[in-house]
Amino acid sequence: MKKSVIILTLLLAILFSCQQQKSPSTKSIVQPEPQQPKIISYQFENAKQWLLKHKTDSTHQRIAFAVNRTDSSNFAKMDSILMPTDLTGDIVDYL
């Protein structure tokens, strides 16, 4: 009797331990389409004047900082900066 109980418990343990776990369902993430500017061309501008015009636009500032390879504190100290004429694209398009 004891042997049959032990064998039955071992069989049940083996059966339950061998069950595959269900993987959580993966949700597909929708990524926005990358925007490319119509024309990629550059021009020189005065840094201080450009900052005054684009003070509130953080996406344009990120592109400007990346193109000129600087940060916000050093950007204001620069005399002239290189700026894309069309800032409608993603930051990757300008680098």
C-alpha positions in Angstrom: 0.0 0.0 0.0 2.8 2.4 0.9 4.6 1.6 -2.3 1.6 2.3 -4.5 1.0 5.7 -2.7 4.7 6.6 -3.2 4.6 5.6 -6.9 1.3 7.4 -7.5 2.8 10.6 -5.9 5.9 10.4 -8.0 3.9 9.9 -11.2 1.7 12.9 -10.3 4.8 15.0 -9.5 6.4 14.1 -12.9 3.2 14.8 -14.8 2.7 18.2 -13.2 6.4 19.2 -13.5 6.5 18.4 -17.2 3.7 20.7 -18.2 4.8 23.5 -20.4 4.1 27.0 -19.1 2.1 29.3 -21.2 4.0 32.2 -22.4 2.4 35.6 -21.9 0.8 37.0 -25.1 3.0 39.6 -26.7 1.3 42.8 -27.9 2.4 44.3 -31.1 3.8 47.7 -30.6 2.8 50.2 -33.3 5.7 52.5 -34.1 5.1 55.7 -36.0 6.3 56.0 -39.5 9.7 57.8 -39.7 9.4 61.3 -41.1 12.0 62.4 -43.6 12.6 66.0 -44.5 11.9 67.0 -48.1 15.3 68.6 -48.6 18.4 68.1 -46.4 20.4 71.3 -46.7 22.2 73.4 -44.1 22.8 77.1 -43.5 24.7 79.2 -40.9 22.7 81.2 -38.4 23.3 83.3 -35.3 22.9 81.0 -32.3 21.4 83.6 -29.9 18.8 84.7 -32.5 17.9 81.2 -33.3 17.4 80.3 -29.7 15.1 83.2 -29.2 12.9 82.1 -32.1 12.8 78.5 -31.1 12.8 78.8 -27.3 9.7 76.6 -26.8 10.2 74.0 -29.5 12.2 71.1 -27.9 12.2 68.9 -31.0 14.0 71.6 -33.0 16.4 72.3 -30.2 17.3 68.6 -30.0 18.1 68.5 -33.7 20.1 71.8 -33.4 22.1 70.4 -30.5 22.8 67.2 -32.3 23.8 68.7 -35.6 26.2 71.1 -33.8 27.4 68.4 -31.4 26.9 70.4 -28.2 24.5 70.8 -25.3 22.1 73.6 -24.3 24.6 75.4 -22.0 27.3 75.6 -24.7 24.9 76.2 -27.6 24.1 79.6 -26.3 27.8 80.6 -26.1 28.4 79.8 -29.8 28.5 82.6 -32.4 27.2 80.9 -35.4 25.6 77.5 -35.8 24.9 75.1 -38.6 21.2 74.5 -39.0 19.1 72.4 -41.4 16.7 74.4 -43.5 13.9 71.9 -43.1 13.4 70.7 -39.5 10.4 68.4 -40.2 12.4 65.1 -40.2 13.6 62.8 -37.4 16.9 63.6 -35.7 18.5 60.6 -37.4 18.1 62.1 -40.8 20.3 65.1 -40.0 23.2 63.2 -38.5 
